Amino acid sequence: MHIIETYFECCGFDHTMLQGGTSVYLWNLSRAFAREGHRVSMVSPAHGRLDDLRGRHEVEDLPYEDVHTLPLVLDPRVWQGFEETAYLDLRTTAHRIRKEGVDLYLLSNEYLDRLPDSFYPPYSAKGRDLTFLKPLVFQADCVRFLRAWFEDERAIVHMHEPYYHYLLPAALRDDPTKQVVSTVQSNMPITKKVHAPQVHRLLEALDAPLPAGADGEGDPEGEPGTGGSRGTGGDLAAMSQYQQRTHLHYEYPRDHVGVYELVAEHADLVDFLSPGQRDFYTTFRDTPFERLFRELDVYGTVRRNARKGFVGGCAISDTWLADHGDEADREGVLDGLGLDPNLPTFFHNARYAVEHKGQRELLRAVDRVLGDGLSANFVLRCVSPVGIDDPLFHEVERRWPDRVRIQSARAEEGAVRAYAAAADFCVFPSKFEMDTFLIAQGEAMAHGAVPVATDQCGTSHFHHASPEPLTTGLSVPRSFAEDDDLLVAALAERLREAAELLEKDPERYGELSARSAAVARRFTWEDCARRHLEAFASLWRGERPVLKAQDALRWGWFDLLPEHAWTEHREEIAEAALELGDPEVYARCAPVDGGAARRLFRSAWRRADFASCERLLRGHGGHVPAEEADLLRSRHGSGGDDGAVYRFAHALRVEMVVPGADVDGERAAARVVPLTRIGAGEFSLPQAPGEDGTSASAMLLLTLDSGRSAWDTVRHG
């Protein structure tokens, strides 16, 4: 096959050009494809670095010159003071580097050569400098180059990160020689949108028909869409406004179109980096966004196109896998850092991103356990080219000079491997499900570091949260809150458990360490290439993907199960219904007798799925013990002198979310009122709706001891 990789940054072939992990992923995957005998091309901007590259590589200037004018329609609410349409006069040239069986095509013009150091436009340029539109210029020029240079050659066009290629699937959809695969590289909000008139005009300029839904006339976020059961407008407003705190969803004006819709509807396949990432991006299960997601138009897009999804995977670099740590000098490494080699050692390695990586909570937990008397070392790499601006990091390091080392500077890979090999544990408390594979955790595990990490869907393949016999370490619940006290407490508890495990049960620690290394070392680029090639070959043969019954079952999409599945998989469907507390689905498989009704109720109750509890009582209430039914009815009640009380035993935190009102067409942010915990599973409610500014459409957001988030209504009296 001919595989054409396209991305805004395909620079993993030259270490001086590297900006992010996607570039490394692309280069390793492309080389693996080439080793399997396939023809591989890569298309990327030159980023103004051609002269620099000529000093290290043989750069071939190709007989390609594309002179054209690109019309960019600007959103007047953002680009104030600019003309409605910016016309960019471009002269694009192409240049080729051939390396390790891969042909790299670098496109150059006035806009693609801007920002030679950072490549990516800063967000501050939005609405001020047309350089901000450099990635969009690349999308248009990439389409034109693919058509002109490769013409009628048959190829798989493999694209990465929807935000950087949302024009391409629609532009290429009518080309019978090009089949498109889109990789969801990060968990960017699935409701990310762009200005529809801009998309429309660009596709028109690229002689591509406007795809259905690209006019931006879908339902605005925060109002009912076409998916799932309907909530009230007030419920949706509270849930929607809250999401900016979770980094899972933002609201957009009506004249915007979804990036994921443009990609999923028109790509031939959609690729994910891990099974958990695919599951998360399909359902958002147990997150504060799950209930709202089912009300939005994008939910229908996901369901219609789920058959296209596959897991191509990701991998750990060959240099890390080649080094088994046999020559690791733990004592020398830790002595060199001024730390005690005889103490348990915890290692963290990530870019400096206090919320995404849970680093503020990590520092608070480290400070807490050291203050409580734990004797341990912490080597915390929070990489930032401009240093660390959060004073907490410096305060903790100063407070524990013999225990904590914080690094922000880039380091040679060999030095980082030495830190990992010297560590007993690796700590990755990532939040908001932003991580999709988390190579750094796998690298540390490959050297035997036992993970202490968040129970994220996207990183479940590392098995730190799996039961025996798969478990590799210890886990903390997922977090969707900033500066999360619950995460701090859970981390502190796990750090103590880890240190105690090493001291009191070294045999068990050794078992986990060996298992950790074995799991991580399964993720090779050869295996990653094999997974992709199987999917590509299916496309090449003209096979149409179908939704697997196992996937529909796992995602709770019982209505999409084929009729034969209800016979062939009856027991699995019944078990899934029991776990989700779905009485209607269970009733299609078996009678809802006393035992089933009790289990259904308890499952729904445990998940804070009160709507399912209510349905079960209406249809099968005689089988549910009265004391359990009373729990449902009494969760809103009076607390005597404490006033109104909310009771739910599995809630660790309850917050009232009060939607903001529209003022001059602008919606205010939601107000979040934490409920005071007055006892185990008991929380005091503020005044009744309307009093003290509390809206009648306020909602309660529950954080459960399982890590699940769930919504409930507010009732008083």
N, C-alpha and C positions, 0 to 999 in steps of 0.2 A: 504494500500500500504506500501511497504518498501521504504523509502526515504533515500538515502545516500548522505549526504552533504560532499563535498570535497573542501578544500581550503588550501593554504599555512599557514594560521593563523586562526584556529577555536578555539580561546581562550577566547571567551566572558564569559565562565563559571567561570573564575577566574580573578578578577580585577588586580592582580599583573602581569598577562600575556598579558594584553591588549596592542595592538600596534596601531590599526586603527579602523575606523568605520565599516569596513566590518565584523570584528570579532563580534562586537555588533549586527549587523544586522543578522548574521548567528545564533547566540545563541537565539535571540528573536524569529526568524522565526522557528527554530527547536523546541523550546519549544511549540510554537503555534501548529505546526504539531502534536506533541505528545499529546497535550491536545485534539486534534480532534480524537485521537484514532489510529493514524498511528504509525508504527514502524519507528523509526528515528535513523540513525547512522551518525556519523561524523568522517572523516578521515583527519588527520593533522600531521605534524611533531611534535615531542616532544620538539624540540628546546633545548635539553640539560637541561630541567627543571624537569625531572622525580623525582629526589631526593627532590627537592623543593616542588613538588606537593604532594608527599607522606605525607608531614607534615600537609596537609589540606584536602586531599581527600583519599579515598580508591582506590589505584591503583592496578589493577590486571595484573600480568605478564602473557601474553597469550602463549600457546604452538605454537608459530610461530617463525620460524627462516628461513630467506631467504638469502643464501650465493650466491652471483653472481658478475660478473664483468660487469661494465657499460662502454661501449665505447663512448667517447665524442669527436667528430670531432671538432677541433678548427679552427676558421678562422685565417689563417696565417697573415692577415693584422692587426688583433687585438692582437693575442696571439704570438707576436714575441719572439723567444727564446724557445718556447715550442715545443714538438713533435706534429706531425700532428694530432694524436689521443691520448687522455689521457685515460688510462684504470684504472677505479676506482674499487678496490676490496672492496666489501661491504658485511657486515653482518647486516641484518636488522631484528630487533625484533619489536613486537607489544605489546601494553599495553592498558588497558581499564579502563575508569572511567565511572560509571553509575550515572547519575544525572538528576533529574526532568524528567524522562521518555526518556532520550537521552543516547545512548551508544557512548562514545567518544573513538575513536581508535587513539592512538598516536604512530607514527612510529619513530624508533630510529636507527641511525647508525652513523658512523664517521662524515659524512657530514651533516646529518640532525640535529646533536647535536651541530653544530657550531653556533656562535653568539647568545648565550643564553640571552643576554640583549636586542639586537636590532632585532633579528630574520632575518631581511632582509639584504642582502649583500649591502655594500655601492657601489655606482657607481664607485668610485675610484679603486675598486678591479678588474674591468673589464680589461682583458688582462694581469693581474699581479698575481692574486691569484685565484686558482680553487674554492675557497669558493664562488666566484661570481656565480657559477653554481649550488649552493644549491637548488634553486627552480626547476631546471631541474631534479636534482636527485630525488626530491620529486615526480615530475610527473611520472617518470619511476617506482619508488617504489610504488606509489599509484596504478598504473595499475596492478602491480604484486600482490599487497595485495588484491585488489578487486577480481581478478581472483582466487586467492588461498583461501582466507578466506570465500568469499561469493559464490564461485563456480557457481553453476547453479541456485542460488536463483534469483528470479525475483525482479528487483528493478529499481527505477528511480534514476539515478546518477545526482545530481544537483551540477554543478561546478560554480565557481565564478571568474570573471576577466580573460578574454581570455589569457592574457600574462602568467598567472600562470597555465593554463591547456590546452594549444593548442595541446599537444600530445594526450590527453585522448579521445576526440571524434573520431579521426581516429583509435586509438588503440582498441576502444570498438565497432566500427561500425558494425563488423560482429558477435557480441555476441547477440543472439536473446533474452537473458534474461535481458540485461541491456539497458535501454533507457536513452539517454543523454540530459540534459537541461543545456544550458550555459547562465549564467547571465552576461551581460555587466555591470560591477559594476561602472566603471568610463569611461569618454570620452577620453580614451587614443587614440592617432591618429589611425584612422582606417587603415592607411597604414603602421602601425608598422610591421617590418619584422625581421626575424631571419635567420641564416645561413642555407640554404637548405641542404647541405651535412650533417650537424649535425642532422637535423630532419630526413632525410632519414635513416641514420645509426641507430638512436635510435628506429625508428619504425621497422626497420629490426630486431634489437635486441629484440624487444617486440613481434616478430612474427606477425606483422601487415603489410598488404600489403601497398605499397606506394600509397597514394591518388593522384588522378589526380591534376596536378598543383603544387605538392610539390617539383618538381625538380628545382624550382627557375628560369625557363626559360621564364617567362612572360616578357612583355615589361618593361624596366627600367623606373622608375619614371622620369617625365620631357619629355617623348616621348609619342606619341599617343598609347593608349591602344585599347580596343575593345568597349568602351562605348561612347554613345553620339555623337554629331556632332564634326567634326574634326576642331581643330585650327591649326595654323602653328607651326612649331617647335620652332620658336622664341617666339611666344606668350606663349606657354607652358613652355618654359624655364624661362621666366620672372615670370610667375605665380607660378611655382613650387619652384623656388629659394626663392621667397618671403615668402613662407608658414612657414619657421622656425620661423619667427617673430610672427606668429599667433598660434603656438603650435598645429596646426591641421594636419601637414604633414611634413615628412622629406624624403629625397631621400636616396635610398639604391642601392648597387651594384646589378648586374643582377643575381648573384647566391644566392639571398635571396628569401624567401617565406613569404607571408603575414600571420600574426597571425590570423586575422579575417577570411581570406579565409579558413584556416585550421579548424576553429571552425564552421563557418556558413555552410560550405558545408557538414559537417559530424555530427553535432548535430541534434537531433530530433526537438528541440525547442530552440529559443533564447529569453531570458527574459530581460526585461528592468525595471528600477526603477520608471519611470514616463512616461506618454504619450508623453510629450515634448522631453524627452531624446530619445525615439524611433524615433520620427519624425526627430530630429536633426541628429541622427546617420544614418538615411536613406537618407536624401537629402542634409544636410549642407546648407539649404536654407538661402540666404541673407548673407552668410559669404564670405570672400575672397577666400575660398577653393571651393565653390560650382561649379564654372565653370570648374576648373581643375579636380575636382572629377569625373565629367561626362566623362572625357577623359581617365580615368584609368581603368585597368582591374577589380579593386575591385568594381567598380560601377555595373558591370555585376554580380558579386557575390552577391551584396546586392539585386539587382532586382530578381535574381533567387531564393533567399532564404527568401525574405520578408514575404512570407506566413507563415514561422515558427515563426515569431515574436509575442510576447504577452507582456503585461505589468503586471508583478507580483506585482510591487509596492514596497513601503518602508513605514516606519511608525515612529512614535515618541514614545519614551520609556514610559513604563507604569508609571514610577515614576513622569515624567513630567505631564502626563495626570491626574494622581491621585491628583496632587496639583493644585487647582484652584486659588491659590494666595489670598484666602480669608484672610489669616493671614499675608499678606505681610506688612512689615513695611517700606514704602517708605522713610519716614523721617529719620528713624534710619539708613537705608542702605546708603542713600546719605550723611547724616551727618557724618557717619563713614568713608566715602571716602573724606570728606572735601569739599563737593559740596553743592550747595544751593537747597534744596528740592522744592523751589517755581519756579524753572526754568524748561522749557522743557528739557527732558532727552533722549538722543540717546544712544543706546546700540549696540555694535558689538561683536560677539563671533565666533572666527574661529582660526585655526592654523595660525601661522605666515607664510604667503606666499604672498609677496607683489604684485606679478603679478596676480596669480590665483585669489586671493581674492580682488583685487583692492584696497589694503590697502594704497599704496603710494598715489593714487588719493584721497582716503578718507581723509588722513592726510592733503593733500594740500587743499582740500575743507574745512575741519574744520578750518584750519588756515585762509583761506580766509574769511569765514563768520564771524568768531570771530573778525577778523581785521576790517570787515565792520560794526561791532557794534552789531551783534546778541548776545543776552544773552541766553545761553543754556549750558547744561552739556553734556559731551561726555565720556562715559565709554567704552573703547575700549580694548577688550581682544584679543590679538594676541599671541596665545600660542606657546611657543618655549622653549624646555628644556635647550637651551644654550643662551637664551636671544635674544634681538633684536639688530642686527648689523647695521641697517640703521640709520644714524645720524638724519635724518629728524624727526623720531618718538620722539627722545629725545629733539630735538630743539622745536618742537611744544608743548610738555608737559611742558618744562621750560618756554616757552613764555606765556602760559595760565595756571598758577598754580591753579587758582580757577575754571577752567572750564573743564580741560582735565585730565583724568586718563587713563594711558595705563598699562595693565598688561600682562606679558608674562608667569608667573608661572601657573602650573596646580592648579586647585581649586576644593574643594569638590562640588559635584553636587548641594547640597543644597544652597551653596553660589552663584553659577551661576544662579540658579532659582530665588534667591532673587534679583539679579541684573536685570534679565529680568522682574520680577514683578514690580520693581521700575521704569522701563523705560516707556516712552510714545511711543517711536519709536524704531524699530530695523533696523539697516542699513547693507545691504549686497550688495555691488557693485561688485560682482564677474565678472570675465572676461573670455574670450576665450571659453565660454560654457564648462568649466571643471566640473562644479557642475551638478550632475544628479538628486538629490532630495533635498539636503541641509537641513538635519535634524535640524541644529542649528537655521535656520530661522523659521522652524515650531515650535520649542520649545519656542522661544520668542513670536511668534504669539499666541501660546496656552495660554499665560499669558496676552494677550490683547495688546501687543506691535504692533503698526501699522507699517507695513513694508515700508521701502524706499529701493528699490532693483532693480537690473538690470532686464530688460525685456528679460530674457533668456528663451529658449525653455524648458530646463531641469527643471526649477522651475516655469513654468507657472501655475502649479496646485495650487499655493498659491494665484493666482488671484490679485497680486499687480499691474499687467498691464492690467487687464481685464476691459472692459467697465461696466457701470452700467447695471443691478443691482448686478453684481458679485464683483466689485472691493473692495479690502481690504486695499489699500494704494496708494503709489506713486511709479513711476518707472523712471528709467533712461535707455537710449538706450544701446544695447549691445556694447561691446568693444572688438576689436581684435588687439589693439595696446598697446605697452608698454609705461608706463608713459604718459597716454593719456590726453592731454589738454582738449579735448572735453568732456571726462568723468568728469574731475574736474569741468568744468563749469556747466555741467548738475547736478552733485551732489550738488554743492553750491546752485543752484537755487532750488532744491527739499528740501534741509535742511531749507532754508528760508520759502518755502511754508508750510512745515510741522509745523514749529514753529508758523507761522501766523495762520494756521488752528486751532491749539490748543488754541491760545489766542482769536481769533475772532469768531470762530464757534465751541464751545465745544460740541454742540449737534451733529454736523456732525462728529467730532472726535470720540465721544462716539459710534456712529453708526458703524464707520469703525473699532473701537477697538473690539466691540462685534462680528462683522462679521469676523474679523481676527481670533479671538479665536475659533469661531464656525467652520471655514474652517480647521484650523490646527487640531482640535480635532477629525476630521473625519478619520485621518490617524492612525488607530490602527493596532496592529500586528494580531489581529483576522481577520480583513478585508484583510490584506496582505496575510495571510495564505490561506484564502478562494480563493483569486484570483489564487494563485499558485496551489492549490489543484484542481480547476476546469480544469486548463490546464493539470496538471499531470493525472487527471482521463481520460481526452480525449485520451491522449497517451496510458494509461493503457487499454482502450477499443479498441485500434488499429485504431483510427480515424486519417485520414491524414489531416493536416491543409491546408487550401486554402486561397489565397489572397482575402481579402474582397474588394468589389467594393468601399466602402467608403474610405479605405486606399489608393487604387490606385488613386482615385479622389483627395484626400487630398494632395498627393505627386506629383500631376501633371503627373502621368503615364497614360495618356489617351490611349496609345497604348496597355496597359495591361487590359483595361476594357473589360469584356465579352460583347458579342454583345447585349445581352438583356438589359445591363445597359444603352445603348444609347437610348433605348425607355423608360425604367422605371425611369431613372434618368436624362432625357434630360435637365430639367430646372436647376438641380444642376450642370451638366457638363457645360452648357452654362454660368452659373454664375461664375464658377471656371475659365473658359476661359477668361471671361471679366476681372476678377481680375488679371490674369496673362498676359493679353494682347496677347492671342494666337488666331490669326485670323483663322487659319486652323481648329482648334478644334471647335471654335464657328460656323464656316460655316457648320459643320456637324449637328448642332442643330437648326440653324435659319439663315435666310438671313443676310448678313452683310450690313445692310442699314446704312443710315447716322448716326442715334443715336448710333448704335452698333459700327460703325467704329470710331466715335469720342471717345467713352468710351474705346475701345480697345487701341487706340493710346495713350490716356492719361494714362491708366494703365501701359502700357509698358514704356512710357516716365517717369512716376513717379518712376518706378523701375530701371531706367537707362538701360532698356533692348533695346538697340538701334537696335539690329538685328531684333527684332520683329517689331519695328517701320518701319524699311526699308521694311520688307516683306509686311506690311500692305499698305504702300505707293505704292509698286509695283502692288499689287492686287486690292486695293480699294482706291487708292489715291484721286479719285474724291470726296469721302465722307469726307475727312479730311480737315478741314479749312486750307487755305494757310499759315496763320500766324503760325499755329502749325507745319506744315511741314517745314517751314523756320527755326524754332527752331532747328530741327534735323540737317539741313544742315549747320547752322551757329554756331554750338557749337565749332567748330574749326575756328578761324578767326583771323583777324588782329586787333590790338588794337591801331593803330596809333603809338604814341611815345613809347607805352609800348611793341611794337613788337607783337609776336604771343600771342594770348589769348585763353583760354579754358573757355567756358561759359556753365554752367548748374545750374539752379536756386536752385535745391534741394541739391546741394553738399555743405557740410560744410568743407570738406577737400579733396584736390586732391594731390596725390603723383605720381611722375614718377618713375617706377621701371625699372631699367636698368640691364639686365641679365649679370652675369659675364662670362668671357670666360674660356674655358678649358685650363689649363696649366699643361703639363706633366700628363695628365689623371685626374687631379683634377680640379673640377669646383669651381671657385671663387664665393663668395656670391654675391647676387644681391645688387646693389647700389640703395638706395632710396633717391630721390630728392624731398622734399616738394615744391609744387608750392606756390608762394606768392599770397595771396588773395589781389586783388586790388579793389574789390567792392563786392556787394552782388551777389554771384554766379558767380564771375569772377575771373580767376586766370591767372597769366602770365606764359607762357611756356618758358623753357630754349631754348638754341640754337637748330638749326635743327639737325636731326640725323647725327652723324659722327663728329659734332663739340663739343668741350669740353668733348670728351669721351662719348657722348651720343649715344647709340646703335640704329640702325634702328629698332631693334626688341623690343624696350622699350614699356612698357604698362603704362596706367594711372589707378591708383586705386582710386576709389571714395568712400568716406564715406558720406552717405546721411543723411538728417535730420531725417529720419525714423529709423536710426540705420543700415540700409542695406549697405553692401559693394558690389560694382560692378566694372567691368573692362571695359576700353575703349581703343581704339587704339590711337596712337600719330600721329597727322598730322600737318604739318607746311605749311604755305603759303596758 
